[in-house]
Amino acid sequence: LLKEFSEEDISKLFSDFSCPLNTDVQDFLINKSLRFEESDKARTYLILSEITGNILGYFSLSFKELSVKQFQVSKTKIRRLDGISKEADKINTYLIGQIGKNYSDVNNTLNLKNIMESVWVVINEARALIGGRVVILECQNIDKLVALYETEGFTLLVSPSSDDKLLTLYTIVTT
Ligand SMILES: CC(C)(COP(=O)(O)OP(=O)(O)OC[C@H]1O[C@@H](n2cnc3c(N)ncnc32)[C@H](O)[C@@H]1OP(=O)(O)O)[C@@H](O)C(=O)NCCC(=O)NCCS
């Protein structure tokens, strides 16, 4: 992000971004993404229109230790997540911290599938360099959103507290 644009260009781009379905997604891009970038806490990637140059969508990537004990996970699944041990209780994962499209552009045809294609380009580069096999994301407890992620190959981790506001979904990449 910072490599490609000046801070002035970035504020101009951000001023046009709107995501009313999830104000955290909007707030992160506008108010936090630069700080996260500068402090190396996460990397944010913008998907821009080739025609207008405006933001069509964005995603932020980082990593997070997943504590499997929080979830109802079989030993077989733990082994698949860890890659080696069925006794592991902490798994290193890539985290899709934010993902969203720009609703201020009424003709915006970007969808989750398109955004995930770009996510995989970045994660596959990182995997080739340093390994890692699990990608997670945390999402609001909204059936439609969960179903959408499931179509992209993510699986819900079942938590004993079913009223959790944030759900965790994962996918294992092994190729
Ligand atoms: C996630 C996203 C990029 C997917 O885009 P998409 O593939 O084009 O899918 P849609 O936007 O059509 O979403 C599918 C359905 O889920 C609903 N939905 C998506 N995000 C939602 C949210 N945060 N809250 C409530 N409903 C939501 C949509 O309204 C849509 O419902 P519909 O089928 O009745 O129209 C886009 O929905 C988005 O930017 N959502 C807001 C940000 C967000 O919630 N990000 C996920 C954080 S984990």
PDBQT file of the ligand as one rigid body, heavy atoms in Angstrom, charges set to zero:
ROOT
HETATM    1  C1  LIG A 201     -17.993 -10.039   1.892  1.00  0.00    +0.000 C 
HETATM    2  C2  LIG A 201     -18.347  -9.407   0.552  1.00  0.00    +0.000 C 
HETATM    3  C3  LIG A 201     -17.094  -8.880  -0.123  1.00  0.00    +0.000 C 
HETATM    4  C4  LIG A 201     -18.964 -10.504  -0.338  1.00  0.00    +0.000 C 
HETATM    5  O1  LIG A 201     -19.394  -9.933  -1.551  1.00  0.00    +0.000 OA
HETATM    6  P1  LIG A 201     -20.302 -10.811  -2.581  1.00  0.00    +0.000 P 
HETATM    7  O2  LIG A 201     -19.602 -12.068  -2.896  1.00  0.00    +0.000 OA
HETATM    8  O3  LIG A 201     -20.665  -9.906  -3.715  1.00  0.00    +0.000 OA
HETATM    9  O4  LIG A 201     -21.598 -11.208  -1.777  1.00  0.00    +0.000 OA
HETATM   10  P2  LIG A 201     -22.817 -10.256  -1.351  1.00  0.00    +0.000 P 
HETATM   11  O5  LIG A 201     -22.350  -8.891  -1.008  1.00  0.00    +0.000 OA
HETATM   12  O6  LIG A 201     -23.897 -10.386  -2.386  1.00  0.00    +0.000 OA
HETATM   13  O7  LIG A 201     -23.267 -10.976  -0.007  1.00  0.00    +0.000 OA
HETATM   14  C5  LIG A 201     -24.069 -12.155   0.050  1.00  0.00    +0.000 C 
HETATM   15  C6  LIG A 201     -25.227 -11.897   0.993  1.00  0.00    +0.000 C 
HETATM   16  O8  LIG A 201     -24.710 -11.687   2.311  1.00  0.00    +0.000 OA
HETATM   17  C7  LIG A 201     -25.138 -10.436   2.816  1.00  0.00    +0.000 C 
HETATM   18  N1  LIG A 201     -24.060  -9.822   3.614  1.00  0.00    +0.000 N 
HETATM   19  C8  LIG A 201     -22.760  -9.687   3.252  1.00  0.00    +0.000 A 
HETATM   20  N2  LIG A 201     -22.069  -9.084   4.229  1.00  0.00    +0.000 NA
HETATM   21  C9  LIG A 201     -22.968  -8.843   5.225  1.00  0.00    +0.000 A 
HETATM   22  C10 LIG A 201     -22.857  -8.223   6.484  1.00  0.00    +0.000 A 
HETATM   23  N3  LIG A 201     -21.687  -7.766   6.937  1.00  0.00    +0.000 N 
HETATM   24  N4  LIG A 201     -23.972  -8.119   7.236  1.00  0.00    +0.000 NA
HETATM   25  C11 LIG A 201     -25.157  -8.601   6.795  1.00  0.00    +0.000 A 
HETATM   26  N5  LIG A 201     -25.323  -9.198   5.609  1.00  0.00    +0.000 NA
HETATM   27  C12 LIG A 201     -24.242  -9.308   4.829  1.00  0.00    +0.000 A 
HETATM   28  C13 LIG A 201     -25.434  -9.589   1.577  1.00  0.00    +0.000 C 
HETATM   29  O9  LIG A 201     -26.354  -8.558   1.862  1.00  0.00    +0.000 OA
HETATM   30  C14 LIG A 201     -26.000 -10.621   0.627  1.00  0.00    +0.000 C 
HETATM   31  O10 LIG A 201     -27.343 -10.841   0.936  1.00  0.00    +0.000 OA
HETATM   32  P3  LIG A 201     -28.428 -11.041  -0.242  1.00  0.00    +0.000 P 
HETATM   33  O11 LIG A 201     -28.050 -12.345  -0.888  1.00  0.00    +0.000 OA
HETATM   34  O12 LIG A 201     -29.734 -11.105   0.484  1.00  0.00    +0.000 OA
HETATM   35  O13 LIG A 201     -28.303  -9.876  -1.157  1.00  0.00    +0.000 OA
HETATM   36  C15 LIG A 201     -19.369  -8.244   0.713  1.00  0.00    +0.000 C 
HETATM   37  O14 LIG A 201     -20.631  -8.790   1.099  1.00  0.00    +0.000 OA
HETATM   38  C16 LIG A 201     -18.976  -7.233   1.740  1.00  0.00    +0.000 C 
HETATM   39  O15 LIG A 201     -18.138  -6.388   1.467  1.00  0.00    +0.000 OA
HETATM   40  N6  LIG A 201     -19.664  -7.280   2.915  1.00  0.00    +0.000 N 
HETATM   41  C17 LIG A 201     -19.458  -6.293   3.936  1.00  0.00    +0.000 C 
HETATM   42  C18 LIG A 201     -18.133  -6.472   4.640  1.00  0.00    +0.000 C 
HETATM   43  C19 LIG A 201     -18.103  -7.749   5.418  1.00  0.00    +0.000 C 
HETATM   44  O16 LIG A 201     -19.047  -8.122   6.097  1.00  0.00    +0.000 OA
HETATM   45  N7  LIG A 201     -16.951  -8.428   5.335  1.00  0.00    +0.000 N 
HETATM   46  C20 LIG A 201     -16.769  -9.679   5.973  1.00  0.00    +0.000 C 
HETATM   47  C21 LIG A 201     -16.141  -9.495   7.280  1.00  0.00    +0.000 C 
HETATM   48  S1  LIG A 201     -15.802 -11.105   7.941  1.00  0.00    +0.000 SA
ENDROOT
TORSDOF 0
